Structures are given as structure tokens and as C-alpha cells.
Amino acid sequence: DKCKPTQIILIDYPGFNLRMAQKIKKQFNIPITYYISPQIWAWKEKRMEIIIKYIDQMLVIFPFEENWYNERGIDAKFVGHPIYNEWRPSNQEELCHLLNKKYTKPIITLYPGSRKQEVNRHLPILIETAVKLKRKNKDIQFILGVAEHINIHNWDIPEWIHIEKKYPQKALECANLALIASGTSTVEAAVFGTPMVIIYKMSPLSWWISTKLVKVPYAGMVNIIAGSMIMPEILQKEATSKRIYNTALEIINNPKKINQMKSDLLIIQNSLKSRDNTKTAADYILELS
């Protein structure tokens, strides 16, 4: 009893944490808070049975999740997205200087993903796209943003593509346009206010399975939050260098289009703020103890 906790906080990683919740509840019968909920609104909704039975409070990071869970009998509270909560606006000119780029010329950042398989599928297409865009407009500057653990030495990357491993998020923030793999990075781009073309490719089998299981109409989280296609998505067989090139060119040459995309992203950015500035996730956790 001396070691019995007053509450357990589970964070993300549903495969492990939902199993853990069942064991904790049976052993200790104490409140359980889950922070960063499983995305069961997209797939695996059967997990809801476990959540209803074992989770006392769900702290969610996307605005639409609060109502979604509440409608299904779960006490959910939207606490803002950690990327937004931690972000502080940067001076664009200083960012460009940090990355050795000219503030006065367009910057396109290539963001192929954080997993090895994603990089293997996306990077060749993004390099081909960059080559076509550079031929069309020599003034465009390119940055490849990749995580430190990603090995890109085997790829034939033109020397005019600046490889940024130290500050990949800053490469995203300073860009006029990002060609970006679907994932958490699209939320980062939204918070930074960076217009984007969202791409994604997977194996044919994985794609077929996802079309059967996934219930949301968009791949990019930014579009899921918006409830509409505010940023273009180019997926699977459609994700060719020609298609991405045409889409990127249409945006980068159209200031009116870029401004509209920035306006749409500002709405998303504001929606990722906590609605109650006086309460943090920690406050809700303490209230339950």
C-alpha cells in the first residue's frame, strides 16, 4: 500500500498502454488519465471498449477529438497540441541566415519522413521534383530536412540541395513551400504557417489494407482537422515527380494562392491552442487525483 500510486498517466503508444491500463485497473483500482489519445477515430475503433472500461480521463491534442470522445461516453478534454504549446515564432530573415539561404528568394523544403521506409519511398521522387523545379526556376532554393538518424549517403543528391539535419524543423519553418510526407510534420508545418503539398507512398498491400480500414477521408492531419482539403494531397500511384512538380509550380508562382493557404493554416494554428488558457494537462490530472 505504501507504493500504491494515486493516479496513473499513460502517454500515447496505445498498443502497450491499453494493455497496461487493464492490468493497472485490476491491480490498483485507481484513476487512469490517458494523454495523447489513440487515433481510433481513424481506425481500430474496437479499442473504444477498453477505453470506456478502463480510462477515467482522456486528454486530447486535436480539437475535434474532444467532442468525438465525449459523444461516446468518455470524459475528454482538449489541452492544446504540444507542438503549438512549445512553438515560439521566429524571425524569417534570421532563420534564412541561420540556414545560409537568401530571404529574398523562394525556398522549398523537402521533408520525406522520419522512418527509413518513408525516406526510401519518398526521397527519390522529391529529388526528381526538385531537379525539374530548379530547371524551371534557377532562383528556387532547396533544403532537405531529415532527422539525424537517417542515412542519406547512398542517394545522389544535387549539391544545390542543402541537407539540414541539425535544424530540420527550422528548414520547415523558413520555407515558402514544403513538399512533405504525411505525418506529424504536417502539423508542424501548419503551426509554422508553411504552405505544403502532402505526399505519401506505401507498399501496394499496405495501401489496399489502409483503404479498407481507415475511416477518415484525408491523409494529412492538417486536412483532417480542417475537415476539407486545404492543402493538396498526392498519394500512392498519383505521387509522381511530374504531378508533384506541377502542383508545386502552380503554388510557388501564385502569391494569391500562397496567401490563401497561409490564411487557412492560421485557422488550423489557432484551433491547436488550448481553449482554456488557465488550465494545462497537469491541472486536469491534479483535479482527478
N, C-alpha and C positions, 0 to 999 in steps of 0.2 A: 504493500500500500504506500510505503514511503516513496517509491519510484513511480507511482501512478501519475501520469500527466493529467492536466485539467482539460486539455484540448489537443487535437492533432490537426496540423495543417499539411495538406497534400498539395503538391505543386506540379501541374502539367503531367506528362508521361502516364497516360491512362492505362496502358497495358499492365503496368506494375501497380500503380496506385489504387486502381479499383479493386484489385485482389487484396491489396494491403488494407483497404477500408473495411472489407468484410471481416478480416481477422482481428483488426483493432476493435471494431464494434463488439464482436463476440467476446473478446478477452477483457476489455476495459469498460465498455458501455459509456463512452464519453463523447462529447460533441466533436464532429469532424467538419472542418472547413476545407473546401477544395478551391484552390486559386489557379486560374487559367484552365478553364473547363475543357473537357473533351469536345471535339467538334462533331458531336453526334447529330447536329442539325444538318450536317453534310452526309454522314454515313454512320453505320453501326448504331442506329437508334435503339437497338435492343439493350444497349448499356444503360438506358434510362431506368430499367427495372432495378438495377444495382444502385444507381444514384438515388432514386426515391427511397429505397430501403435503408441506405447506409450514410448518405451525405446530409448533414444538417444545414449547411450554408454553402452556396456556390458564389464565388467572387469572379466575375467575368470581365474580359478585357475588350470585347466588341459590343457596341451599343445595342445591336439587335438581339443579343443573347439574353439580356435580362428578361424581356417580355417572353421570349421563346421558352425559357425555363419556367418562369412564373406561371405561364398558361398550362404547364404540365405538372404543377404542384410542387415545384422546387423553389425554395427561398433563395433567389438570385439577386445579386446587387452588382451593378456596373461600377467599376472602380477606376476606369480610365485605362488606356493602353500604356504599358511600361515604356515603350519606345517614345511615345509622346511625353510622358511624365519626365523622362530623363533628358529630352532634347532641349538644347538652347540654340536659338537662331545664330547663324554665323554670318559674317560679312562676306559677300560673294567675291569681292575683289581680293580679299585676304586669302580666301580658300583657293582661288585660282593661283595666286602667288605661291602658296604652300605646295601646290601640285605642279608648279612650273608651267602653268597654262596662261594664255592671254585672255584676259577678261573680255576683251572686245570681239573675240571670235567664237563661233559656236563650238560647244563641247558636247560630244555624245559619249556616254559611258556604257560600256558593255558589261553586263552582270550575268554570267552564265549559270550561277547557282553555287551552292556551298558543298554539295555532295559530288564525289568523284564521277558517278554515273551521269549526273546532270551536266557537269562540265564536259565530259566526253561527248555527250549528245549535242550540246548547245554551242560550244566554243567554235567548232569548225564553221558552223552556219553564221555565227556572229562575225567571225573574221572575214568570211566571204562578203558579207553585207557591208562591213566597214571598207573593204577594198573598193567595192562598187561606189559607195558614197564618196570616198576620197577621190576617185576618178572624176566624179561629177562635180565635186566642190573641194578644191585643194585647201580651202580655209578651215574646213571642219577639223577640229582636234578630237582625238580619241583617247579614252582611258579605259583600260581593262581592270575592273575591280574584282579581285579574288582573295579568298582567305589565305592566311599564311600556310596552312597545311596542304594546300592544293599544289601539286607538282605540274607545272606547265612547260617544262623544259623540252618536252617531246613535240610541242606544237610549233609550227612555222608561223611566228607572229611578226608582222612587219615592224621595223624599228620605229615607225611613226606612231605606233600604238603604245602609249605609256602604260606600263604594268604597275598597278598600285596594290601592294599587299599590306603596307603599313597602315594606310588610311582608306580602306575600301569604302567606308560609309561617306567619307568626305568627297570621294570621287563621285558618289551618287548625288550628294547634296549640291555640288558645284555644277552639275550637268544641266544643259538646256533640254536634253532628252536622254532617257535611259532605254536601252534595249535589254530587257530584264526577264529572267526566268521567274515563273510564277512561284510564289512562296512568301515568307515573312518579309523579304526585301521589298516587295511591292508596298507593304505598309510603311517601311522606312521611307521609300520614295514619296509616298503620299504625305507623310509628316514633313519631309523636306520641301514639298511643293514642286517636285520634279516630274514633269510630264513623262509618260512611259509608253512603250509598246511591250506588251506582255507576251512572252513566248513559252511554249513548253512542248517537249517531246518525250515519249517513253516507249518501251517495247510494245509491239502490236498487241501482245497478250494483256499486258498491264492496262493499256488503253481500253481494250474491249471490256475488261473487268470493271474499270472505273466508270464506263458508260452505263453499266448495269447497276452499280452500287451507289454512285454519288448522286445526291438529290438536288444539288444546287446548280443553277443554270450557267454559272461563270467559274472560270479557273482562278482568276486573280482576286485576292481578298478585297482589294480596293473596289472592284465592281460588285462583289457580294455585299459589302457594306452599303454601297450606293443604291443597290437594287436595280442597277442598269449598267449598260456598257459605256462607262465614261472614259475608259482607257481601252484602246484596241487590243484584242487578244488574237494571236496567231498560233494555232495549236496543231500538233501531230503532223499529218501529211501536208497541211497548209503551211507549216513552218519551214519555208524555203528562203534562201537568201534573196531571191527575186521579190517575193511577197513582202518580206520584212523591209527590204530596200525601198520599195515603192511606198509603203506606209510611212516609213521614217522620213523620206524625202518630202512627202506631202505635208508632214507636220513641221519639219525644220524650216521649210520655205514659206510657212504661213504664220506670221505673227498673230493674226486674229485667232487661229486655231490653238496656238500655244497659250494665249491668254485665256481662252475658254477652258482649256484643260487645267490651267492653274487655278481658275475660279472654282471648278468642280473639285479640285483637290483641297482647296481651302475649306470647303464644306465638310469633306471627309476628315480633314485635320481637326476641325472644331468638334466633330462628333466623337473623336477619340479622347477628348478631355473628360475627366470625371464630372458628372453633373452636379455633385455636391462637393464644392472645394474645401469644405470644413471637415470632410471625412475621407480618410485613406483606408486602404485594405486593412492596415493594422488596427484602426479604430473598430471596424466591423468584427474583426477577430476578437478583440478585447471585450466587446459587448456580449459576445456569445459565451465567453468563459465564465 
